[in-house]
Amino acid sequence: MMNLEEMEGKPTQLSTDKNWMEWFDTLKKEFRGSESRKVFKAHWRETNAWTTPANTNLLRDYLQDRGLTIFKKKNT
C-alpha cells in the first residue's frame, strides 16, 4: 500500500480541480472500498481546499458521482 506522505501528485492549496480529480482516481486504485473517500476527505480538510478555486462545480459533481460529497464554499 502506498505511503500517503510520499505519494506523488498529492494536491496542495495551489492545486486545480483536475489535480484533485486525478488524485482521487489514484486513491481509488490504491485503497479498497470507502477508504479512498476517507483519505480524500481528510486531506481535503487538512489543506482547507474547500476555500480554494479548486472547489468547483465540476469537482463536486465528479466526486458526487463517485460517492463523495464536498460542499460549496459559503460566501462570507
C-alpha positions in Angstrom: 0.0 0.0 0.0 1.2 3.5 -0.9 2.6 5.8 1.8 0.5 8.9 1.7 3.3 11.2 2.8 5.4 10.1 -0.2 2.5 10.0 -2.7 3.3 11.9 -5.9 0.6 14.3 -7.1 -0.9 14.8 -3.6 -2.8 18.1 -4.0 -2.0 21.3 -2.2 -3.7 24.7 -1.7 -2.5 25.6 -5.2 -3.8 22.5 -7.0 -6.6 22.7 -9.6 -9.9 20.8 -9.6 -8.3 18.5 -12.2 -5.4 17.7 -9.9 -7.8 16.7 -7.2 -9.8 14.5 -9.6 -6.6 12.8 -10.7 -5.5 12.2 -7.2 -8.9 10.7 -6.2 -8.6 8.3 -9.1 -5.1 7.3 -7.8 -6.5 6.8 -4.4 -9.3 4.5 -5.7 -6.6 2.4 -7.3 -4.6 2.2 -4.1 -7.3 1.7 -1.5 -10.3 -0.6 -1.3 -13.9 0.4 -0.6 -14.6 3.6 1.2 -11.0 4.1 2.3 -10.2 6.2 -0.8 -13.1 8.5 0.1 -11.9 8.8 3.7 -8.3 9.6 2.7 -9.5 12.2 0.1 -11.8 13.9 2.6 -9.2 14.0 5.3 -6.7 15.6 3.0 -9.3 18.0 1.6 -10.0 19.2 5.2 -6.3 19.2 6.2 -5.4 21.5 3.3 -8.6 23.7 3.7 -9.1 23.0 0.0 -12.8 23.9 0.2 -11.6 27.6 0.4 -9.6 27.3 -2.9 -10.5 27.8 -6.5 -10.3 24.0 -6.9 -13.7 23.7 -5.2 -15.6 23.9 -8.5 -19.0 22.6 -9.6 -17.1 20.2 -11.9 -15.1 18.7 -9.0 -18.2 18.5 -6.7 -20.2 16.8 -9.5 -17.3 14.4 -10.3 -16.9 13.4 -6.7 -20.7 13.1 -6.1 -20.9 10.7 -9.0 -18.3 8.6 -7.1 -20.0 8.6 -3.7 -18.2 11.6 -2.1 -19.8 14.9 -1.2 -17.9 18.1 -0.7 -19.6 21.4 -0.1 -19.5 24.6 -2.0 -17.6 27.4 -0.3 -20.0 29.7 1.6 -19.9 33.3 0.7 -18.8 35.3 3.7 
